[in-house]
């Protein structure tokens, strides 16, 4: 089989394809012949050496795959060889074969492409866990979503639209037309010189009931001042660290002995607001039970037509460097996936209703 390795910390060109022995499933595992593998921002951070859950290089990352059941371990029932499946995986997804514990394997729904199958798990698990279990979103809420054009941002918007929640998105102005069609109430470009002023005006006296913040640093402090009473700031990423890497300017300055950002608990009590953090990987390391429940709920939402995972670009395994660079430059509108062209002779390029964004969409 082939695997895409992060050979050392660094820029995208540290990725290399290597041949490895074929895998044999253990007793409770399903061996999947991988058709597509999702590319996540966490993969970028792992390559940069900024993702605590990732092993040290050399390593194979990849959190989600779709493909065909190739063989079954001795204790596995409920699956058949040749069935199309998808699976969240804890690393190892950038490969043409992947061994997956049976409880993490799910049948690919009818009508879902393999690319959508690899686009669904991590983005929608993150969005579902934050919006439903953590934020307890309700109809009529007003939320702010950072990185609105990314995979998690679009997954959150799917849930907002389904639940009757108003959403404001933070994204480059080149993505606004597409995001408006996806149902965002309002959009704002973070690169505007008066971004903070405009965001405060949009928040108004009401404020936001939930802020989903993938940026981090200064945006966390800003968000505390934009929340409505009983509002929730949910931190789930730190994309501004890439700016720190490229410019050498710290994205934030730790306070006192704090490793990240100091929270004034007295300010929280005075403002009647909540702060929370979400990390799918650390939850997964403790137990997959809750994640498995979410996954089944998400697949039901898809089958009922309530969510639609969007695939922006498909790259072959041999183009993994370009795929990482594409995300790192923040060009993607939706999900980026790697396609095993040895297994999929034709890269799937379905319509907007099915999966992919036309290639002439402004980036």
Residue frames relative to the residue before (quaternion, step in Angstrom):
aa qw qx qy qz dx dy dz
X 1.0000 0.0000 0.0000 0.0000 0.00 0.00 0.00
X 0.3889 -0.6886 0.5586 0.2502 3.53 -1.37 0.26
X 0.0681 -0.7726 0.6304 0.0307 3.55 -1.14 0.74
X 0.3149 -0.7114 0.5919 0.2104 3.55 -1.19 0.62
X 0.1520 -0.8268 0.5411 0.0237 3.54 -0.49 1.27
X 0.2997 -0.6399 0.6662 0.2387 3.50 -1.31 0.59
X 0.2468 -0.8303 0.4857 0.1172 3.56 -0.20 1.27
X 0.7711 -0.0915 0.0739 0.6257 3.57 1.18 -0.59
X 0.6249 -0.5191 0.4064 0.4182 3.58 -1.24 0.21
X 0.4688 0.6937 -0.4685 0.2820 3.55 -1.00 0.74
X 0.7859 -0.3097 0.2684 0.4630 3.51 -1.36 -0.48
X 0.7438 -0.4382 0.2545 0.4360 3.62 -1.22 0.23
X 0.6540 0.5565 -0.3339 0.3886 3.58 1.02 -0.67
X 0.4976 0.6183 -0.4572 0.4013 3.63 1.21 0.19
X 0.5328 0.6167 -0.4082 0.4113 3.61 1.27 -0.16
X 0.0359 0.7977 -0.5992 0.0578 3.56 -0.94 0.93
X 0.3655 -0.6984 0.5699 0.2322 3.56 -1.13 0.73
X 0.0089 -0.7945 0.6065 -0.0282 3.54 -0.92 0.99
X 0.4238 -0.6740 0.5429 0.2672 3.56 -1.18 0.59
X 0.0372 -0.7872 0.6152 -0.0187 3.55 -1.03 0.88
X 0.6287 -0.5296 0.3894 0.4155 3.61 -1.18 0.37
X 0.5570 -0.5910 0.4620 0.3563 3.56 -1.14 0.63
X 0.4494 -0.7104 0.4893 0.2322 3.54 -1.16 0.71
X 0.1864 -0.7265 0.6475 0.1348 3.54 -1.33 0.45
X 0.4186 -0.7291 0.4688 0.2709 3.64 -0.66 1.00
X 0.4052 -0.6743 0.5613 0.2568 3.53 -1.16 0.70
X 0.8098 -0.3585 0.1607 0.4358 3.55 -1.34 0.23
X 0.8108 0.2731 -0.1311 0.5008 3.61 0.77 -0.96
X 0.5793 0.6327 -0.3380 0.3871 3.59 1.24 0.28
X 0.2840 -0.6925 0.6353 0.1905 3.49 -1.40 0.45
X 0.2463 -0.7433 0.6016 0.1580 3.56 -0.87 0.94
X 0.1289 -0.8111 0.5703 0.0180 3.56 -0.65 1.19
X 0.3064 -0.6877 0.6293 0.1926 3.52 -1.04 0.91
X 0.3031 -0.8210 0.4613 0.1460 3.55 -0.23 1.32
X 0.2356 -0.7497 0.6061 0.1227 3.53 -0.97 0.99
X 0.8003 -0.0301 0.0647 0.5954 3.55 0.91 -0.98
X 0.1438 -0.7650 0.6229 0.0775 3.55 -1.23 0.62
X 0.4137 -0.7162 0.5076 0.2414 3.56 -0.90 0.92
X 0.2515 -0.7294 0.6164 0.1575 3.55 -1.20 0.68
X 0.0958 -0.8194 0.5652 -0.0002 3.56 -0.72 1.12
X 0.6346 -0.5275 0.3967 0.4021 3.54 -1.25 0.40
X 0.5848 0.5773 -0.3694 0.4339 3.57 1.13 -0.59
X 0.5973 0.5506 -0.3631 0.4564 3.61 1.12 -0.59
X 0.6304 0.5301 -0.3208 0.4676 3.55 1.06 -0.82
X 0.6728 0.4870 -0.2945 0.4728 3.56 0.91 -0.93
X 0.6239 0.5335 -0.3435 0.4563 3.61 1.01 -0.76
X 0.6552 0.5078 -0.3102 0.4655 3.56 0.96 -0.84
X 0.6904 0.4634 -0.2616 0.4901 3.56 1.10 -0.70
X 0.4803 -0.6749 0.4340 0.3542 3.58 1.27 -0.20
X 0.5836 0.5951 -0.3577 0.4211 3.56 1.21 0.51
X 0.6012 0.5338 -0.3678 0.4672 3.60 1.19 0.44
X 0.3652 -0.7953 0.4330 0.2160 3.61 -0.16 1.28
X 0.6797 0.5172 -0.3032 0.4226 3.61 1.02 -0.74
X 0.6076 0.5836 -0.3562 0.4041 3.61 1.17 -0.42
X 0.4819 -0.6302 0.5091 0.3338 3.61 -1.09 0.60
X 0.5951 -0.5581 0.4274 0.3895 3.55 -1.23 0.31
X 0.5489 -0.5965 0.4581 0.3646 3.61 -1.10 0.62
X 0.5421 -0.1553 -0.8236 -0.0611 1.48 -2.25 1.14
X 0.0581 0.7986 -0.5909 0.0980 3.55 -1.03 0.86
X 0.3215 -0.6914 0.6069 0.2243 3.52 -1.39 0.27
X 0.1748 -0.7906 0.5792 0.0946 3.58 -0.63 1.10
X 0.3550 0.7213 -0.5519 0.2216 3.57 -1.28 -0.30
X 0.1469 -0.8466 0.5114 0.0094 3.53 -0.47 1.28
X 0.8141 0.1370 -0.0512 0.5621 3.63 1.15 -0.25
X 0.0335 -0.8012 0.5966 -0.0308 3.52 -1.03 0.84
X 0.0899 -0.7218 0.6687 0.1541 3.50 -1.42 0.10
X 0.2106 0.7835 -0.5618 0.1616 3.55 -1.14 0.57
X 0.6071 -0.5440 0.4526 0.3613 3.51 -1.29 -0.54
X 0.4895 -0.6327 0.5048 0.3243 3.58 -1.01 0.78
X 0.2045 -0.8077 0.5472 0.0794 3.56 -0.64 1.17
X 0.7672 -0.1747 0.1137 0.6066 3.58 1.01 -0.79
X 0.3435 -0.7558 0.5369 0.1499 3.54 -1.30 0.48
X 0.4777 -0.6436 0.5179 0.2989 3.52 -1.15 0.70
X 0.6996 -0.5286 0.2967 0.3783 3.55 -1.21 0.49
X 0.7376 0.4089 -0.2340 0.4838 3.62 1.07 -0.60
X 0.5443 0.6496 -0.3820 0.3687 3.60 1.25 0.08
X 0.0441 0.7568 -0.6511 0.0381 3.54 -0.99 0.96
X 0.6760 0.5062 -0.3574 0.3988 3.55 -1.28 0.31
X 0.7224 0.3160 -0.2285 0.5711 3.58 1.29 -0.02
X 0.1880 -0.7642 0.6067 0.1124 3.53 -1.25 0.51
X 0.5736 -0.5764 0.4520 0.3668 3.54 -1.14 0.65
X 0.7642 0.3368 -0.2742 0.4767 3.56 -0.92 0.97
X 0.5337 0.6314 -0.4175 0.3771 3.61 1.22 -0.20
X 0.3997 -0.6833 0.5452 0.2760 3.61 -1.05 0.70
X 0.0026 0.8123 -0.5788 0.0710 3.56 -0.83 1.03
X 0.1799 -0.7206 0.6453 0.1788 3.51 -1.41 0.12
X 0.0326 -0.8174 0.5748 -0.0187 3.56 -1.16 0.51
X 0.3188 -0.6578 0.6378 0.2425 3.54 -1.10 0.71
X 0.0569 -0.8070 0.5878 -0.0058 3.59 -0.86 0.92
X 0.3802 -0.7227 0.5295 0.2296 3.57 -1.04 0.71
X 0.7881 -0.2047 0.0363 0.5794 3.52 0.31 1.43
X 0.7044 0.4720 -0.3425 0.4046 3.55 -1.29 0.39
X 0.4916 0.7091 -0.4049 0.3025 3.60 1.25 -0.04
X 0.6206 0.5222 -0.3489 0.4695 3.59 1.16 -0.47
X 0.5325 0.6046 -0.4070 0.4304 3.58 0.49 1.16
X 0.5204 -0.6358 0.4657 0.3288 3.56 -1.21 0.37
X 0.7429 0.1818 -0.1656 0.6225 3.58 1.34 -0.12
X 0.0131 0.7962 -0.6047 0.0136 3.54 -1.13 0.65
X 0.2679 -0.7349 0.6024 0.1588 3.57 -0.95 0.96
X 0.0313 -0.8216 0.5670 -0.0505 3.55 -0.72 1.11
X 0.5004 -0.6223 0.4969 0.3399 3.63 -0.93 0.77
X 0.5864 -0.6452 0.3551 0.3372 3.58 -0.85 0.98
X 0.6518 0.5322 -0.3329 0.4256 3.61 1.04 -0.68
X 0.6743 0.4752 -0.2955 0.4818 3.60 1.26 -0.23
X 0.6047 0.5506 -0.3484 0.4580 3.60 1.27 0.10
X 0.0416 -0.8012 0.5960 -0.0327 3.56 -0.89 1.02
X 0.5224 -0.6354 0.4655 0.3266 3.57 -1.05 0.76
X 0.4665 -0.6582 0.5151 0.2897 3.54 -1.02 0.83
X 0.4329 -0.7176 0.4689 0.2787 3.64 -0.64 1.02
X 0.6100 -0.5390 0.4305 0.3898 3.56 -1.20 0.53
X 0.8059 0.2811 -0.2155 0.4744 3.55 -0.97 0.88
X 0.6082 0.5410 -0.3615 0.4546 3.59 1.22 -0.19
X 0.3826 -0.7157 0.5371 0.2300 3.58 -0.87 0.95
X 0.6320 -0.5164 0.4020 0.4152 3.57 -1.23 0.31
X 0.6310 0.5307 -0.3426 0.4505 3.59 1.02 -0.72
X 0.6479 0.4863 -0.3202 0.4911 3.58 0.98 -0.76
X 0.6132 0.5687 -0.3465 0.4249 3.56 1.06 -0.72
X 0.6969 0.4301 -0.2620 0.5106 3.56 1.08 -0.73
X 0.6389 0.5315 -0.3214 0.4538 3.59 1.26 -0.32
X 0.6352 0.6094 -0.3106 0.3588 3.55 1.18 -0.54
X 0.7223 0.5281 -0.3362 0.2939 3.63 0.40 -1.15
X 0.7778 0.3854 -0.2463 0.4311 3.61 0.36 -1.16
X 0.6625 0.5073 -0.3228 0.4468 3.60 0.86 -0.88
X 0.7430 0.4159 -0.2394 0.4667 3.56 0.79 -0.99
X 0.5891 0.5361 -0.3795 0.4708 3.61 1.09 -0.49
X 0.6457 0.5096 -0.3142 0.4740 3.57 0.98 -0.85
X 0.6836 0.4854 -0.2886 0.4623 3.57 0.84 -0.98
X 0.6725 0.5029 -0.3011 0.4518 3.58 0.88 -0.94
X 0.6645 0.5156 -0.3113 0.4424 3.57 0.86 -0.92
X 0.6940 0.4653 -0.2770 0.4745 3.57 0.95 -0.87
X 0.7460 0.4465 -0.2397 0.4321 3.57 0.71 -1.10
X 0.7655 0.3814 -0.1999 0.4781 3.58 0.86 -0.95
X 0.7800 0.3483 -0.1986 0.4805 3.60 0.65 -1.05
X 0.7627 0.3898 -0.2123 0.4704 3.58 0.88 -0.90
X 0.7690 0.3546 -0.2001 0.4928 3.60 0.71 -1.02
X 0.2069 -0.7954 0.5363 0.1921 3.59 1.17 -0.56
X 0.0350 0.8387 -0.5407 0.0556 3.58 0.87 0.98
X 0.0960 -0.7870 0.6087 0.0301 3.54 -1.12 0.78
X 0.6547 -0.5001 0.3903 0.4110 3.55 -1.22 0.49
X 0.7744 0.3184 -0.2547 0.4838 3.55 -0.94 0.94
X 0.4890 0.6405 -0.4449 0.3907 3.61 1.23 -0.17
X 0.2255 -0.7320 0.6238 0.1555 3.54 -1.31 0.41
X 0.0455 -0.8363 0.5452 -0.0358 3.57 -0.60 1.15
X 0.2837 -0.7146 0.6147 0.1760 3.53 -1.32 0.49
X 0.0944 -0.8082 0.5813 0.0053 3.57 -0.79 1.07
X 0.2543 -0.7503 0.5945 0.1381 3.57 -0.67 1.13
X 0.8099 0.1745 -0.1729 0.5327 3.59 -1.21 0.57
X 0.0579 0.8695 -0.4876 0.0540 3.53 0.99 0.95
X 0.6980 0.4777 -0.2747 0.4573 3.59 1.12 -0.57
X 0.5526 0.6110 -0.3958 0.4058 3.57 1.25 -0.06
X 0.7401 -0.4354 0.2821 0.4279 3.55 -1.29 0.12
X 0.6842 0.4573 -0.2903 0.4883 3.59 0.89 -0.88
X 0.6232 0.5538 -0.3370 0.4373 3.59 1.00 -0.80
X 0.6865 0.4631 -0.2797 0.4858 3.58 0.94 -0.87
X 0.6173 0.5262 -0.3476 0.4704 3.58 1.08 -0.65
X 0.6320 0.5177 -0.3271 0.4749 3.59 1.00 -0.79
X 0.6617 0.5068 -0.3105 0.4570 3.57 0.96 -0.85
X 0.5830 0.5578 -0.3680 0.4621 3.60 1.08 -0.63
X 0.6875 0.4736 -0.2770 0.4758 3.57 0.91 -0.94
X 0.6201 0.5396 -0.3404 0.4565 3.59 1.05 -0.74
X 0.6653 0.5026 -0.3020 0.4621 3.56 0.90 -0.93
X 0.6593 0.5166 -0.3012 0.4558 3.57 0.97 -0.88
X 0.7639 0.3955 -0.1918 0.4726 3.59 0.97 -0.89
X 0.4930 -0.6745 0.4328 0.3387 3.62 1.21 -0.05
X 0.4244 0.6872 -0.4620 0.3663 3.56 1.09 0.82
X 0.3920 -0.7078 0.5387 0.2346 3.59 -0.95 0.89
X 0.0992 -0.8237 0.5581 0.0149 3.57 -0.91 0.91
X 0.1605 -0.7283 0.6609 0.0840 3.50 -1.23 0.80
X 0.1706 -0.8274 0.5317 0.0604 3.58 -0.75 1.03
X 0.2456 -0.7251 0.6243 0.1551 3.54 -1.18 0.70
X 0.3012 0.7363 -0.5458 0.2631 3.58 -0.55 1.21
X 0.6549 -0.4906 0.4013 0.4116 3.55 -1.29 0.37
X 0.5811 -0.6194 0.3992 0.3454 3.58 -1.04 0.80
X 0.5787 0.5941 -0.3792 0.4104 3.62 1.16 -0.48
X 0.7002 0.4565 -0.2588 0.4841 3.58 1.21 -0.45
X 0.4663 0.7392 -0.4166 0.2503 3.58 1.25 -0.27
X 0.6432 0.5368 -0.3455 0.4228 3.61 0.87 -0.87
X 0.6679 0.4925 -0.2968 0.4725 3.56 0.92 -0.92
X 0.6923 0.4861 -0.2845 0.4511 3.58 0.88 -0.94
X 0.5930 0.5496 -0.3666 0.4604 3.59 1.10 -0.58
X 0.6456 0.5120 -0.3124 0.4728 3.57 1.04 -0.81
X 0.6509 0.5117 -0.3135 0.4650 3.58 1.16 -0.54
X 0.6576 -0.5750 0.2880 0.3923 3.59 1.27 0.01
X 0.4010 0.7040 -0.5038 0.2996 3.63 1.17 0.20
X 0.4849 -0.6728 0.4884 0.2716 3.55 -0.97 0.94
X 0.7917 -0.0423 0.1044 0.6005 3.56 0.95 -0.93
X 0.1250 -0.7892 0.5987 0.0550 3.57 -1.16 0.65
X 0.0620 -0.7957 0.6026 0.0021 3.54 -1.11 0.73
X 0.3885 -0.7286 0.5271 0.2010 3.54 -1.00 0.94
X 0.3849 -0.7520 0.4818 0.2329 3.64 -0.61 1.07
X 0.6285 0.5548 -0.3355 0.4296 3.59 1.25 -0.28
X 0.4509 0.6804 -0.4600 0.3496 3.60 1.26 -0.03
X 0.5219 -0.6491 0.4425 0.3323 3.62 -0.96 0.75
X 0.7471 0.3351 -0.1986 0.5386 3.59 1.16 -0.58
X 0.1440 0.8455 -0.5017 0.1124 3.56 1.18 0.65
X 0.6881 0.4923 -0.3017 0.4395 3.59 0.76 -0.99
X 0.6500 0.5175 -0.3186 0.4562 3.58 0.97 -0.84
X 0.6775 0.4886 -0.2952 0.4638 3.57 0.90 -0.93
X 0.6394 0.5212 -0.3331 0.4567 3.57 1.00 -0.78
X 0.6382 0.5169 -0.3261 0.4682 3.60 1.00 -0.75
X 0.6447 0.5150 -0.3222 0.4640 3.57 1.04 -0.76
X 0.6413 0.5119 -0.3236 0.4711 3.58 1.02 -0.77
X 0.6376 0.5226 -0.3254 0.4632 3.59 0.99 -0.83
X 0.1319 -0.8375 0.5169 0.1184 3.56 1.03 -0.83
X 0.7507 -0.3799 0.2777 0.4637 3.54 -1.24 -0.34
X 0.5997 0.5759 -0.3605 0.4228 3.57 1.18 -0.49
X 0.2473 -0.7700 0.5430 0.2261 3.58 0.83 -0.99
X 0.5438 -0.6039 0.4753 0.3370 3.55 -1.35 -0.09
X 0.4422 -0.6877 0.5101 0.2671 3.55 -1.05 0.79
X 0.7805 0.0211 -0.0164 0.6246 3.59 1.17 -0.61
X 0.0921 -0.7439 0.6574 0.0774 3.55 -1.15 0.72
X 0.1597 -0.7616 0.6239 0.0725 3.57 -0.77 1.12
X 0.0386 -0.8562 0.5122 -0.0551 3.55 -0.17 1.33
X 0.0691 -0.8023 0.5929 -0.0017 3.55 -0.54 1.23
X 0.5580 0.6405 -0.3743 0.3717 3.57 1.27 -0.08
X 0.1946 -0.8274 0.5017 0.1604 3.56 0.77 -1.06
X 0.7104 0.4387 -0.3302 0.4403 3.53 -1.34 0.05
X 0.8572 -0.0262 0.0391 0.5128 3.56 -0.82 -1.03
X 0.6133 0.5728 -0.3656 0.4027 3.60 1.05 -0.64
X 0.5765 0.5776 -0.3879 0.4286 3.60 1.12 -0.52
X 0.6779 0.4754 -0.2931 0.4781 3.59 0.85 -0.96
X 0.6313 0.5330 -0.3291 0.4572 3.57 0.98 -0.83
X 0.6667 0.5395 -0.3047 0.4143 3.55 0.92 -0.94
X 0.6034 0.5740 -0.3633 0.4177 3.59 1.02 -0.72
X 0.7049 0.4592 -0.2550 0.4766 3.56 1.10 -0.69
X 0.6766 0.4891 -0.2858 0.4705 3.59 1.27 -0.13
X 0.5346 0.6579 -0.3940 0.3550 3.58 1.27 -0.09
X 0.4465 -0.6314 0.5627 0.2923 3.52 -1.22 0.62
X 0.6382 -0.4714 0.3981 0.4604 3.62 -1.19 0.17
X 0.8096 0.1350 -0.1992 0.5354 3.52 -0.91 1.11
X 0.3892 0.7141 -0.4805 0.3283 3.57 1.25 0.42
X 0.2810 -0.7664 0.5640 0.1244 3.54 -1.25 0.56
X 0.1803 -0.7328 0.6471 0.1081 3.55 -1.00 0.92
X 0.0549 -0.8025 0.5941 -0.0039 3.58 -0.58 1.16
X 0.1758 -0.7814 0.5954 0.0635 3.56 -0.56 1.22
X 0.0640 0.8252 -0.5575 0.0636 3.57 -0.73 1.03
X 0.7966 0.1363 -0.1143 0.5777 3.58 1.17 0.35
X 0.2190 -0.7588 0.6004 0.1259 3.52 -1.35 0.13
X 0.0188 0.8550 -0.5169 0.0378 3.56 0.73 1.12
X 0.5783 0.6007 -0.3866 0.3939 3.59 1.13 -0.49
X 0.5137 0.6336 -0.4356 0.3808 3.61 1.19 -0.20
X 0.5838 0.5651 -0.3842 0.4384 3.62 1.17 -0.44
X 0.6053 0.5268 -0.3517 0.4821 3.58 1.12 -0.62
X 0.6211 0.5440 -0.3293 0.4582 3.55 1.06 -0.78
X 0.6520 0.5174 -0.3096 0.4597 3.58 0.99 -0.86
X 0.7313 0.4490 -0.2464 0.4504 3.59 0.86 -0.98
X 0.7750 0.3561 -0.1893 0.4866 3.61 1.02 -0.76
X 0.4071 -0.7116 0.4765 0.3176 3.56 1.14 -0.55
X 0.5805 0.5650 -0.3701 0.4548 3.58 1.32 -0.01
X 0.4640 -0.6956 0.4560 0.3048 3.63 -0.63 1.01
X 0.4755 -0.6764 0.4864 0.2825 3.57 -0.99 0.85
X 0.7722 -0.0654 0.0246 0.6315 3.58 1.22 -0.42
X 0.3623 -0.7090 0.5619 0.2243 3.53 -1.28 0.36
X 0.4209 -0.7147 0.4901 0.2681 3.62 -0.59 1.08
X 0.3317 -0.7396 0.5545 0.1886 3.56 -1.10 0.74
X 0.8419 0.0418 -0.0546 0.5352 3.54 -0.85 0.97
X 0.7764 -0.2809 0.2443 0.5086 3.54 -0.81 -1.06
X 0.4070 0.7274 -0.4676 0.2942 3.59 1.29 0.15
X 0.4449 -0.6852 0.5119 0.2658 3.55 -1.00 0.86
X 0.7909 0.2351 -0.1162 0.5528 3.57 0.97 -0.86
X 0.7634 -0.3006 0.2642 0.5070 3.56 -0.18 -1.25
X 0.3949 -0.7459 0.4896 0.2190 3.56 -0.73 1.05
X 0.1915 -0.7715 0.5989 0.0966 3.59 -0.90 0.95
X 0.3143 -0.7410 0.5687 0.1697 3.57 -0.83 1.05
X 0.3072 -0.7881 0.5049 0.1717 3.57 -0.22 1.26
X 0.6031 0.5524 -0.3657 0.4442 3.59 1.07 -0.62
X 0.6277 0.5292 -0.3344 0.4627 3.58 1.05 -0.76
X 0.6228 0.5350 -0.3421 0.4570 3.59 1.04 -0.73
X 0.6741 0.4866 -0.3060 0.4639 3.59 0.91 -0.87
X 0.6671 0.5031 -0.3086 0.4546 3.59 0.98 -0.76
X 0.7486 0.3975 -0.2079 0.4882 3.58 1.09 -0.71
X 0.3338 -0.7633 0.4879 0.2605 3.60 1.28 -0.18
X 0.4839 0.6424 -0.4428 0.3964 3.56 0.86 1.01
X 0.3184 -0.7447 0.5636 0.1625 3.54 -1.31 0.41
X 0.1473 -0.7536 0.6336 0.0950 3.53 -1.22 0.62
X 0.0215 0.8018 -0.5948 0.0529 3.57 -0.88 0.94
X 0.2065 -0.7578 0.6031 0.1391 3.53 -1.29 0.35
X 0.1350 -0.7939 0.5905 0.0536 3.55 -1.07 0.76
X 0.0787 0.7664 -0.6321 0.0832 3.54 -0.95 0.98
X 0.3415 -0.7745 0.4982 0.1877 3.56 -0.32 1.27
X 0.6446 0.5557 -0.3324 0.4065 3.58 0.95 -0.83
X 0.7002 0.4554 -0.2916 0.4661 3.60 0.83 -0.90
X 0.5974 0.5339 -0.3583 0.4792 3.59 1.13 -0.58
X 0.6429 0.5430 -0.2984 0.4503 3.56 0.98 -0.94
X 0.6512 0.5303 -0.3199 0.4386 3.58 0.95 -0.87
X 0.6593 0.4872 -0.3134 0.4793 3.60 1.12 -0.57
X 0.7696 -0.2165 0.1834 0.5720 3.59 0.90 -0.92
X 0.3536 -0.7268 0.5483 0.2148 3.56 -1.12 0.70
X 0.4246 0.7532 -0.4453 0.2325 3.60 1.23 -0.27
X 0.7048 0.4440 -0.2729 0.4814 3.60 0.72 -1.02
X 0.6381 0.5300 -0.3262 0.4533 3.58 1.00 -0.82
X 0.6394 0.5230 -0.3214 0.4630 3.58 1.01 -0.79
X 0.6216 0.5241 -0.3364 0.4751 3.60 1.04 -0.74
X 0.6496 0.5136 -0.3135 0.4647 3.58 0.91 -0.93
X 0.6482 0.5429 -0.3266 0.4224 3.57 0.92 -0.92
X 0.6613 0.4926 -0.3088 0.4740 3.58 0.94 -0.80
X 0.6283 0.5235 -0.3304 0.4711 3.59 1.03 -0.75
X 0.6547 0.5158 -0.3030 0.4619 3.58 0.98 -0.88
X 0.6564 0.5002 -0.3168 0.4675 3.60 0.93 -0.82
X 0.6161 0.5210 -0.3477 0.4777 3.61 1.08 -0.63
X 0.6233 0.5298 -0.3398 0.4641 3.60 1.00 -0.77
X 0.6506 0.5026 -0.3204 0.4706 3.58 0.99 -0.79
X 0.6718 0.5101 -0.3074 0.4403 3.58 0.82 -0.94
X 0.7070 0.4374 -0.2524 0.4951 3.58 1.13 -0.64
X 0.5429 -0.6669 0.3755 0.3457 3.59 1.28 0.19
X 0.4793 0.7036 -0.4152 0.3207 3.60 1.21 0.37
X 0.7700 0.1849 -0.1400 0.5944 3.60 1.22 -0.29
X 0.1116 -0.7934 0.5978 0.0279 3.56 -1.19 0.56
X 0.2244 -0.7950 0.5462 0.1386 3.64 -0.10 1.19
X 0.2423 -0.7911 0.5540 0.0922 3.54 -0.79 1.11
X 0.1748 -0.7586 0.6219 0.0853 3.55 -0.89 1.02
X 0.3013 -0.7676 0.5445 0.1531 3.55 -0.66 1.13
X 0.8196 -0.0691 0.1110 0.5578 3.57 0.58 -1.17
X 0.2113 -0.7349 0.6319 0.1267 3.51 -1.23 0.68
X 0.0740 -0.7731 0.6299 0.0106 3.54 -0.88 1.03
X 0.4785 -0.6309 0.5108 0.3348 3.57 -1.09 0.58
X 0.6673 -0.4734 0.3729 0.4377 3.57 -1.25 0.29
X 0.6519 0.5273 -0.3092 0.4487 3.56 1.06 -0.77
X 0.6959 0.4389 -0.2638 0.5035 3.60 1.26 -0.30
X 0.2371 0.8129 -0.5059 0.1642 3.59 1.17 0.46
X 0.6037 0.5550 -0.3574 0.4470 3.60 1.04 -0.72
X 0.6765 0.4848 -0.2893 0.4728 3.57 0.91 -0.94
X 0.6244 0.5438 -0.3396 0.4462 3.59 1.03 -0.75
X 0.6639 0.4900 -0.3024 0.4772 3.59 0.92 -0.88
X 0.6532 0.5127 -0.3175 0.4578 3.57 0.95 -0.85
X 0.6233 0.5630 -0.3273 0.4330 3.57 1.02 -0.82
X 0.6881 0.4484 -0.2760 0.4992 3.59 0.97 -0.87
X 0.6524 0.5331 -0.3240 0.4304 3.57 0.91 -0.88
X 0.6866 0.4430 -0.2696 0.5096 3.59 1.15 -0.59
X 0.4203 -0.7564 0.4191 0.2749 3.57 1.36 0.21
X 0.3241 0.7629 -0.4900 0.2699 3.54 0.95 0.91
X 0.6154 0.6228 -0.3508 0.3321 3.56 1.10 -0.59
X 0.1556 -0.7100 0.6795 0.0996 3.49 -1.30 0.70
X 0.7873 0.0922 -0.0922 0.6026 3.56 0.14 1.24
X 0.7763 -0.4060 0.2722 0.3980 3.51 -1.32 -0.39
X 0.2219 -0.7096 0.6527 0.1459 3.51 -1.27 0.64
X 0.0388 -0.8079 0.5880 -0.0054 3.58 -0.87 0.97
X 0.3536 -0.6840 0.5971 0.2250 3.52 -1.32 0.50
X 0.1942 -0.7970 0.5676 0.0706 3.56 -0.88 1.00
X 0.3535 -0.7060 0.5789 0.2039 3.54 -0.93 0.98
X 0.2071 -0.8326 0.5011 0.1129 3.59 0.03 1.25
X 0.5554 0.5791 -0.4051 0.4382 3.60 1.20 -0.28
X 0.7181 0.4036 -0.2352 0.5158 3.57 1.13 -0.66
X 0.7487 0.2674 -0.1538 0.5868 3.58 1.06 -0.83
X 0.2668 -0.8030 0.5099 0.1549 3.58 -0.19 1.20
X 0.7610 0.2226 -0.1469 0.5914 3.55 1.16 -0.54
X 0.3684 -0.7075 0.5580 0.2288 3.57 -0.78 1.04
X 0.4150 -0.7326 0.4839 0.2386 3.55 -0.75 1.07
X 0.0183 0.7778 -0.6266 0.0460 3.54 -0.85 1.06
X 0.0361 0.8356 -0.5441 0.0670 3.54 0.39 1.25
X 0.6755 -0.5181 0.3492 0.3916 3.55 -1.31 0.19
X 0.7189 -0.4150 0.3244 0.4535 3.55 -1.34 0.08
X 0.6538 0.5079 -0.3232 0.4584 3.60 0.99 -0.75
X 0.7078 0.4360 -0.2668 0.4877 3.55 1.14 -0.57
X 0.8273 -0.2109 0.1817 0.4880 3.53 0.61 -1.05
X 0.8605 0.2593 -0.1118 0.4241 3.53 0.26 -1.26
X 0.4306 -0.6621 0.5519 0.2676 3.51 -1.26 0.57
X 0.5416 -0.6208 0.4352 0.3631 3.63 -0.87 0.81
X 0.5634 -0.6580 0.3924 0.3093 3.54 -1.00 0.86
X 0.6574 0.4978 -0.3349 0.4560 3.62 1.19 -0.26
X 0.3665 0.7129 -0.5075 0.3159 3.60 1.24 0.29
X 0.4722 -0.6807 0.4657 0.3112 3.63 -0.80 0.92
X 0.2791 -0.7752 0.5490 0.1406 3.52 -0.96 0.88
